[in-house]
Amino acid sequence: MAISDSDPRVFFAAERTLLAWLRTGLTIIAIGFMVARFGLFVRLMSLQVQPHQLDTLSLSAGLGIAFVIVGSLAIFLAAIQHSRFIATLTPHDLPPTYSKKIAIILSLLVAALGIVLAGYLLFTSN
């Protein structure tokens, strides 16, 4: 089977790669949220916690926030890499009616929401 000059499979492979990074970043963000909130749950359920100990940022909250930031950064970098790769494709490799910006905008929006979530976790961790 010969591959013609117009091969949209290259573009769609790049789209699948971006979506895989988006899923990976969302998974890292979800793990970070769970880690941050589970530490708060354990501290609240423990009978040995003194009231002044709830005011400090716990290790699990810090680690969870770090996971959320890393996940957001992974999504952001994947969107940048995808946009740079798509810019190198010829018009023949792109489907004629498909918007190449939607996936990038969605990824950047998800990355921004991840940073907002990290800020929320930081300010509500005590």
MDAnalysis code that builds the backbone (N, CA, C; Angstrom):
import MDAnalysis as mda
import numpy as np

u = mda.Universe.empty(378, n_residues=126, atom_resindex=np.repeat(np.arange(126), 3), trajectory=True)
u.add_TopologyAttr("name", ["N", "CA", "C"] * 126)
u.add_TopologyAttr("resid", np.arange(1, 127))
u.add_TopologyAttr("resname", ["MET", "ALA", "ILE", "SER", "ASP", "SER", "ASP", "PRO", "ARG", "VAL", "PHE", "PHE", "ALA", "ALA", "GLU", "ARG", "THR", "LEU", "LEU", "ALA", "TRP", "LEU", "ARG", "THR", "GLY", "LEU", "THR", "ILE", "ILE", "ALA", "ILE", "GLY", "PHE", "MET", "VAL", "ALA", "ARG", "PHE", "GLY", "LEU", "PHE", "VAL", "ARG", "LEU", "MET", "SER", "LEU", "GLN", "VAL", "GLN", "PRO", "HIS", "GLN", "LEU", "ASP", "THR", "LEU", "SER", "LEU", "SER", "ALA", "GLY", "LEU", "GLY", "ILE", "ALA", "PHE", "VAL", "ILE", "VAL", "GLY", "SER", "LEU", "ALA", "ILE", "PHE", "LEU", "ALA", "ALA", "ILE", "GLN", "HIS", "SER", "ARG", "PHE", "ILE", "ALA", "THR", "LEU", "THR", "PRO", "HIS", "ASP", "LEU", "PRO", "PRO", "THR", "TYR", "SER", "LYS", "LYS", "ILE", "ALA", "ILE", "ILE", "LEU", "SER", "LEU", "LEU", "VAL", "ALA", "ALA", "LEU", "GLY", "ILE", "VAL", "LEU", "ALA", "GLY", "TYR", "LEU", "LEU", "PHE", "THR", "SER", "ASN"])
u.atoms.positions = np.array([
    [0.846, -1.180, 0.000],
    [0.000, 0.000, 0.000],
    [0.887, 1.237, 0.000],
    [0.778, 2.019, -1.018],
    [1.599, 3.217, -1.164],
    [0.952, 4.375, -0.419],
    [1.787, 5.189, 0.176],
    [1.321, 6.375, 0.888],
    [1.389, 7.551, -0.071],
    [0.281, 8.236, -0.244],
    [0.250, 9.364, -1.172],
    [0.892, 10.591, -0.527],
    [1.013, 11.653, -1.357],
    [1.586, 12.894, -0.828],
    [0.692, 13.493, 0.254],
    [-0.593, 13.302, 0.156],
    [-1.532, 13.800, 1.147],
    [-1.843, 12.670, 2.130],
    [-1.253, 12.748, 3.287],
    [-1.432, 11.683, 4.273],
    [-1.876, 12.281, 5.603],
    [-3.170, 12.323, 5.875],
    [-3.642, 12.911, 7.138],
    [-3.315, 12.056, 8.359],
    [-2.797, 10.845, 8.150],
    [-2.468, 9.991, 9.290],
    [-1.382, 10.611, 10.160],
    [-0.512, 11.403, 9.554],
    [0.538, 12.075, 10.328],
    [-0.090, 13.059, 11.313],
    [-1.039, 13.836, 10.827],
    [-1.726, 14.798, 11.682],
    [-2.499, 14.094, 12.792],
    [-3.215, 13.034, 12.433],
    [-4.017, 12.335, 13.435],
    [-3.149, 11.597, 14.454],
    [-1.972, 11.163, 14.047],
    [-1.039, 10.562, 15.007],
    [-0.568, 11.623, 16.008],
    [-0.338, 12.834, 15.517],
    [0.041, 13.930, 16.420],
    [-1.102, 14.274, 17.373],
    [-2.332, 14.237, 16.877],
    [-3.496, 14.485, 17.731],
    [-3.619, 13.414, 18.818],
    [-3.421, 12.158, 18.439],
    [-3.493, 11.071, 19.431],
    [-2.400, 11.216, 20.483],
    [-1.220, 11.646, 20.056],
    [-0.129, 11.853, 21.009],
    [-0.478, 12.967, 21.993],
    [-1.036, 14.066, 21.481],
    [-1.456, 15.153, 22.371],
    [-2.519, 14.672, 23.350],
    [-3.485, 13.908, 22.860],
    [-4.535, 13.406, 23.749],
    [-3.981, 12.444, 24.796],
    [-2.967, 11.666, 24.425],
    [-2.333, 10.772, 25.399],
    [-1.640, 11.588, 26.489],
    [-0.970, 12.658, 26.106],
    [-0.332, 13.518, 27.120],
    [-1.386, 14.225, 27.965],
    [-2.493, 14.592, 27.354],
    [-3.575, 15.221, 28.114],
    [-4.137, 14.250, 29.149],
    [-4.355, 13.001, 28.765],
    [-4.828, 11.990, 29.729],
    [-3.806, 11.765, 30.836],
    [-2.532, 11.719, 30.465],
    [-1.481, 11.513, 31.469],
    [-1.439, 12.680, 32.449],
    [-1.497, 13.896, 31.932],
    [-1.491, 15.072, 32.798],
    [-2.698, 15.119, 33.717],
    [-3.875, 14.781, 33.184],
    [-5.076, 14.749, 34.028],
    [-4.976, 13.679, 35.107],
    [-4.363, 12.563, 34.784],
    [-4.172, 11.507, 35.785],
    [-3.240, 11.977, 36.892],
    [-2.160, 12.643, 36.515],
    [-1.217, 13.169, 37.519],
    [-1.916, 14.208, 38.390],
    [-2.734, 15.061, 37.784],
    [-3.477, 16.065, 38.548],
    [-4.446, 15.388, 39.524],
    [-5.140, 14.365, 39.057],
    [-6.091, 13.654, 39.928],
    [-5.371, 12.975, 41.088],
    [-4.220, 12.392, 40.820],
    [-3.438, 11.773, 41.897],
    [-3.005, 12.831, 42.906],
    [-2.581, 13.977, 42.408],
    [-2.186, 15.068, 43.302],
    [-3.326, 15.545, 44.172],
    [-4.512, 15.674, 43.582],
    [-5.673, 16.085, 44.361],
    [-5.983, 15.062, 45.444],
    [-5.931, 13.786, 45.078],
    [-6.196, 12.725, 46.065],
    [-5.172, 12.743, 47.192],
    [-3.902, 12.893, 46.859],
    [-2.851, 12.908, 47.878],
    [-3.069, 14.089, 48.818],
    [-3.356, 15.261, 48.257],
    [-3.536, 16.455, 49.092],
    [-4.740, 16.310, 50.015],
    [-5.832, 15.817, 49.497],
    [-7.042, 15.700, 50.311],
    [-7.006, 14.512, 51.257],
    [-6.327, 13.450, 50.902],
    [-6.254, 12.301, 51.796],
    [-5.465, 12.646, 53.055],
    [-4.410, 13.436, 52.912],
    [-3.645, 13.859, 54.085],
    [-4.488, 14.686, 55.033],
    [-5.321, 15.561, 54.483],
    [-6.224, 16.357, 55.317],
    [-7.237, 15.451, 56.023],
    [-7.749, 14.455, 55.294],
    [-8.703, 13.512, 55.872],
    [-8.070, 12.745, 57.035],
    [-6.842, 12.273, 56.853],
    [-6.164, 11.512, 57.908],
    [-5.912, 12.400, 59.120],
    [-5.505, 13.656, 58.883],
    [-5.260, 14.565, 60.009],
    [-6.534, 14.864, 60.775],
    [-7.644, 15.022, 60.077],
    [-8.898, 15.330, 60.752],
    [-9.461, 14.129, 61.508],
    [-9.220, 12.941, 61.002],
    [-9.754, 11.743, 61.640],
    [-8.877, 11.241, 62.790],
    [-7.674, 11.700, 62.864],
    [-6.767, 11.260, 63.910],
    [-7.153, 11.915, 65.234],
    [-7.145, 11.131, 66.279],
    [-7.482, 11.666, 67.592],
    [-6.307, 12.371, 68.246],
    [-5.134, 12.267, 67.653],
    [-3.931, 12.838, 68.257],
    [-3.602, 14.227, 67.716],
    [-4.423, 14.781, 66.844],
    [-4.132, 16.074, 66.238],
    [-4.531, 17.189, 67.196],
    [-3.608, 18.088, 67.422],
    [-3.882, 19.280, 68.212],
    [-4.398, 20.373, 67.263],
    [-5.217, 21.281, 67.739],
    [-5.782, 22.317, 66.855],
    [-4.718, 23.149, 66.137],
    [-3.603, 23.435, 66.777],
    [-2.571, 24.255, 66.118],
    [-1.849, 23.486, 65.010],
    [-1.914, 22.170, 64.981],
    [-1.271, 21.390, 63.932],
    [-2.038, 21.465, 62.613],
    [-3.285, 21.822, 62.646],
    [-4.070, 21.917, 61.423],
    [-3.734, 23.164, 60.613],
    [-2.992, 24.107, 61.191],
    [-2.670, 25.341, 60.503],
    [-1.456, 25.220, 59.588],
    [-0.678, 24.189, 59.723],
    [0.525, 24.062, 58.908],
    [0.243, 23.256, 57.648],
    [1.002, 23.543, 56.615],
    [0.892, 22.805, 55.358],
    [1.535, 21.441, 55.549],
    [0.744, 20.408, 55.415],
    [1.249, 19.063, 55.648],
    [2.073, 18.595, 54.456],
    [2.817, 17.527, 54.680],
    [3.632, 16.936, 53.624],
    [2.757, 16.430, 52.489],
    [1.631, 15.799, 52.822],
    [0.758, 15.283, 51.764],
    [0.145, 16.418, 50.937],
    [-0.195, 17.523, 51.574],
    [-0.733, 18.660, 50.819],
    [0.330, 19.231, 49.892],
    [1.538, 19.378, 50.384],
    [2.626, 19.888, 49.543],
    [2.943, 18.961, 48.389],
    [2.967, 17.669, 48.677],
    [3.225, 16.682, 47.626],
    [2.081, 16.653, 46.616],
    [0.856, 16.742, 47.087],
    [-0.298, 16.771, 46.187],
    [-0.281, 17.992, 45.286],
    [0.043, 19.149, 45.845],
    [0.138, 20.376, 45.047],
    [1.241, 20.243, 44.014],
    [2.354, 19.625, 44.388],
    [3.446, 19.416, 43.435],
    [2.996, 18.515, 42.284],
    [2.237, 17.466, 42.592],
    [1.709, 16.595, 41.539],
    [0.788, 17.371, 40.598],
    [-0.070, 18.206, 41.144],
    [-0.996, 18.993, 40.323],
    [-0.219, 19.932, 39.407],
    [0.817, 20.557, 39.921],
    [1.625, 21.466, 39.108],
    [2.369, 20.697, 38.020],
    [2.923, 19.540, 38.352],
    [3.638, 18.726, 37.354],
    [2.667, 18.261, 36.263],
    [1.476, 17.840, 36.633],
    [0.485, 17.430, 35.638],
    [0.094, 18.577, 34.715],
    [-0.101, 19.753, 35.291],
    [-0.435, 20.931, 34.486],
    [0.711, 21.308, 33.559],
    [1.920, 21.216, 34.069],
    [3.094, 21.519, 33.250],
    [3.234, 20.517, 32.105],
    [2.952, 19.248, 32.353],
    [3.014, 18.228, 31.298],
    [2.010, 18.544, 30.194],
    [0.810, 18.947, 30.564],
    [-0.207, 19.292, 29.568],
    [0.200, 20.534, 28.791],
    [0.713, 21.541, 29.479],
    [1.151, 22.773, 28.825],
    [2.267, 22.494, 27.827],
    [3.274, 21.730, 28.240],
    [4.393, 21.431, 27.351],
    [3.958, 20.565, 26.169],
    [3.023, 19.662, 26.391],
    [2.507, 18.845, 25.288],
    [1.773, 19.710, 24.269],
    [1.020, 20.690, 24.741],
    [0.310, 21.587, 23.822],
    [1.303, 22.413, 23.004],
    [2.356, 22.896, 23.644],
    [3.374, 23.672, 22.926],
    [4.073, 22.790, 21.897],
    [4.449, 21.595, 22.295],
    [5.120, 20.674, 21.371],
    [4.203, 20.320, 20.202],
    [2.935, 20.082, 20.478],
    [1.982, 19.749, 19.423],
    [1.837, 20.912, 18.437],
    [1.714, 22.123, 18.950],
    [1.551, 23.271, 18.053],
    [2.791, 23.479, 17.191],
    [3.974, 23.249, 17.755],
    [5.198, 23.369, 16.960],
    [5.268, 22.295, 15.880],
    [4.842, 21.082, 16.203],
    [4.873, 20.020, 15.210],
    [3.852, 20.271, 14.104],
    [2.661, 20.690, 14.459],
    [1.618, 20.950, 13.468],
    [2.040, 22.070, 12.519],
    [2.789, 23.026, 13.030],
    [3.257, 24.127, 12.182],
    [4.227, 23.641, 11.105],
    [4.887, 22.513, 11.318],
    [5.829, 21.991, 10.327],
    [5.153, 21.163, 9.237],
    [3.894, 20.793, 9.426],
    [3.203, 19.976, 8.438],
    [2.792, 20.807, 7.228],
    [2.814, 20.171, 6.095],
    [2.353, 20.841, 4.882],
    [0.830, 20.852, 4.866],
    [0.233, 21.751, 4.095],
    [-1.241, 21.769, 4.014],
    [-1.827, 20.463, 3.495],
    [-1.049, 19.694, 2.744],
    [-1.546, 18.414, 2.241],
    [-1.703, 17.392, 3.362],
    [-0.948, 17.540, 4.444],
    [-1.023, 16.602, 5.559],
    [-2.156, 16.917, 6.526],
    [-2.768, 18.071, 6.369],
    [-3.844, 18.482, 7.267],
    [-5.203, 18.216, 6.626],
    [-6.144, 17.706, 7.399],
    [-7.505, 17.549, 6.856],
    [-8.078, 18.925, 6.515],
    [-8.813, 19.046, 5.418],
    [-9.242, 20.378, 4.963],
    [-10.205, 21.105, 5.897],
    [-11.098, 20.406, 6.571],
    [-12.103, 21.091, 7.393],
    [-11.867, 20.940, 8.890],
    [-10.711, 20.473, 9.271],
    [-10.437, 20.209, 10.684],
    [-9.653, 21.370, 11.271],
    [-10.107, 21.874, 12.407],
    [-9.408, 22.972, 13.067],
    [-8.258, 22.429, 13.896],
    [-7.063, 22.888, 13.602],
    [-5.898, 22.411, 14.349],
    [-5.692, 23.167, 15.656],
    [-6.470, 24.204, 15.900],
    [-6.298, 25.006, 17.110],
    [-7.163, 24.537, 18.279],
    [-8.208, 23.781, 18.017],
    [-9.130, 23.382, 19.088],
    [-8.421, 22.540, 20.139],
    [-7.641, 21.563, 19.712],
    [-6.937, 20.694, 20.663],
    [-5.927, 21.485, 21.485],
    [-5.274, 22.446, 20.864],
    [-4.286, 23.259, 21.583],
    [-4.978, 24.158, 22.604],
    [-6.072, 24.787, 22.215],
    [-6.815, 25.658, 23.134],
    [-7.363, 24.849, 24.310],
    [-7.921, 23.679, 24.022],
    [-8.442, 22.825, 25.092],
    [-7.333, 22.419, 26.056],
    [-6.189, 22.043, 25.522],
    [-5.073, 21.624, 26.378],
    [-4.574, 22.778, 27.248],
    [-4.446, 23.959, 26.660],
    [-4.001, 25.113, 27.444],
    [-5.027, 25.484, 28.515],
    [-6.301, 25.337, 28.205],
    [-7.351, 25.607, 29.193],
    [-7.282, 24.611, 30.351],
    [-7.078, 23.341, 30.035],
    [-6.975, 22.325, 31.092],
    [-5.726, 22.581, 31.944],
    [-4.621, 22.965, 31.315],
    [-3.403, 23.273, 32.069],
    [-3.630, 24.476, 32.998],
    [-4.322, 25.494, 32.504],
    [-4.616, 26.665, 33.340],
    [-5.528, 26.293, 34.505],
    [-6.520, 25.452, 34.250],
    [-7.398, 25.012, 35.337],
    [-6.637, 24.172, 36.359],
    [-5.637, 23.431, 35.912],
    [-4.790, 22.686, 36.847],
    [-4.017, 23.617, 37.771],
    [-3.523, 24.712, 37.223],
    [-2.811, 25.696, 38.060],
    [-3.783, 26.347, 39.044],
    [-4.994, 26.624, 38.599],
    [-6.014, 27.169, 39.505],
    [-6.301, 26.175, 40.628],
    [-6.386, 24.886, 40.283],
    [-6.608, 23.849, 41.295],
    [-5.449, 23.804, 42.287],
    [-4.222, 23.956, 41.789],
    [-3.066, 23.971, 42.692],
    [-3.159, 25.153, 43.660],
    [-3.569, 26.302, 43.156],
    [-3.760, 27.460, 44.033],
    [-4.851, 27.226, 45.060],
    [-5.944, 26.610, 44.630],
    [-7.027, 26.288, 45.552],
    [-6.534, 25.347, 46.654],
    [-5.803, 24.315, 46.257],
    [-5.276, 23.376, 47.256],
    [-4.298, 24.058, 48.214],
    [-3.524, 24.976, 47.685],
    [-2.557, 25.684, 48.530],
    [-3.257, 26.537, 49.577],
    [-4.307, 27.227, 49.168],
    [-4.979, 28.142, 50.102],
    [-5.998, 27.463, 51.001],
    [-6.409, 26.240, 50.668],
    [-7.379, 25.553, 51.505],
    [-6.793, 24.322, 52.174],
    [-5.471, 24.209, 52.202],
    [-4.855, 22.992, 52.731],
    [-4.869, 22.931, 54.262],
    [-5.135, 24.026, 54.934],
    [-5.137, 23.957, 56.400],
    [-6.490, 23.817, 56.977],
])
